[in-house]
Amino acid sequence: MLDHIRGEIGQLPEGNREVLILGELGGLSDEEVAQTLGISRANAKVRLHRARAQLKQAIGARCDFYRTELSCAPNSAACCLPAAAADGAKSER
């Protein structure tokens, strides 16, 4: 799954990808991202917001795991059952 997410990040427009990598993955503050890229803090925040939205949309459109496994209610007995439970064994949940 991580490889798939990395692939989706790689498909983002360059400016949004840079901000996402520096801010979310690199742990830099909005101000540090802005200084690193030579843009305003407001622009860094806008790009980060857009990058998150684009990544969410891309993952939602192309990832079966996201649609099937992560869209169910966490407290549901049928949600995200381990492989053993799918074979009829009871889950420890």
Stockholm file with secondary structure:
# STOCKHOLM 1.0

chainA/1-93         MLDHIRGEIGQLPEGNREVLILGELGGLSDEEVAQTLGISRANAKVRLHRARAQLKQAIGARCDFYRTELSCAPNSAACCLPAAAADGAKSER
#=GR chainA/1-93 SS CHHHHHHHHHTSCHHHHHHHIIIIISCCCHHHHHHHHTCCHHHHHHHHHHHHHHHHHHHHHHCHHHHHTSSSCTTCTTTTCCHHHHTTCCCCC
#=GC SS_cons        CHHHHHHHHHTSCHHHHHHHIIIIISCCCHHHHHHHHTCCHHHHHHHHHHHHHHHHHHHHHHCHHHHHTSSSCTTCTTTTCCHHHHTTCCCCC
//
